[in-house]
Amino acid sequence: MMSLFQLIGTIGNPLPSYGSYLSATKLLSNIIRLLIVGAGLYALVNFVIAGIGFINSAGNPEGIQKSWAKIYQSVIGLSVVMLSFAFAALLGLLLYGDPSAILQPEITGPGG
């Protein structure tokens, strides 16, 4: 009889090694990506909760106002995230001639 591990196979470490200072930029990049995905998911959840608030308000002006406030806050939050990307790309283009210079930095060490 085959064991579960023989059926699935080996599982390696999914995290890259962050041993050197060159990998520190990869770690920071991964953290930023995680925060951006988290912001998007948070906005999606807020939109769903606002939609449920509209349904449950049953014409109550106070409930509708709270739902609209939640939608406005989510749109403002997503706008801040998008504008930060645009600002970082603009600064990278003006300072380094490459829009991705700030968003995807490349740090070279001695001899590289």
N, C-alpha and C positions, 0 to 999 in steps of 0.2 A: 504494500500500500504506500502511495506517495504521500510525503508530508506536505504541508501547506507551503513551506519555504521552497521545496523543489518545484512545486507547481507555479509559484509566482516568480521565483528567481531571486537574484541578489538585489539588495537595495543599497545604493550608494548614498553618500552624504550630498544632499541637494544644495547645501550652502557652499559658495566658493570660499577659498581660503583668504582671510583678511590679515595675513601675517605682516606684510610690508606696508610702508607708507604709500606705495603706489596703489595698493588695493584699498587704501582708505577712501579714495575718491569713488571707487566702486561701491563701497559700503554707504557713503553719503548719497550717492546716486540712487541706490536701492531704497534708502530711507525716504528720500524725496518722492520717489515713485509710489511708495507705499502710502505716504501722506496724501498724495494727489488722488490715488484710487479711493482712499478712505473719505476724502472730501466729496468725491463724486457719489459714492454709495450713501453717504450721509444726506446729500441733497436729494437723492432718489427716495430715500426713506421719508424725508420731510415732505416731498411732493405727494407720496402715497398717504401719509398721515393727514395732510391738508385735504386731499380728496375725500378721505373718510370723514373728515370734519365737515366738509360741505354736505355730504350725504346725511350725516347725523344732525346737522343744524336744523333741518326741516323748516327753513325760512327764518330762523332766529337770526336777527342782524348781528348780535354779538358773536355767535358762532361763526358766521360768515366772515366777519371782520378778523377773527383770530386765524381762520384758514388763509385769508389773503395775506395777513402779516407773515405767516409761516412761508408762503410761496415767495413773497418779496425778499425775505431774508435768505432763502435758498438761492434765488436768482442773483442776489448781491454777492453771496459767497462764491458761487461759481464764476461770476464776473471777475472777482478779485483773483481767483486762481488763474483764469485765462489771461488777464491783464499782466499778472506777474510773469507769465511765460513770454508774452509779447515784449515786456520791458526788458527782460533778461536777454532776449534775442536782439533787440535794438541796441542794448549796451554792448553785447558781444560783437555786433556788426560795426559799431562806431569805434570801439576800442581795439578790437583784434582783427577786424576784417572778416570774421566768420560768425554767423548767427548762432552756431551751436557751441561756441567757445566757452560760454558760461554754463550752458545747460549740460554739456558733455565734456568736462575738462580732461585734458591729457597732461599728466605731470610726469616729466622724465627725471630720472635720477642720475647719479654720476655714471658717465660712460654711455648714457642712452639718450 
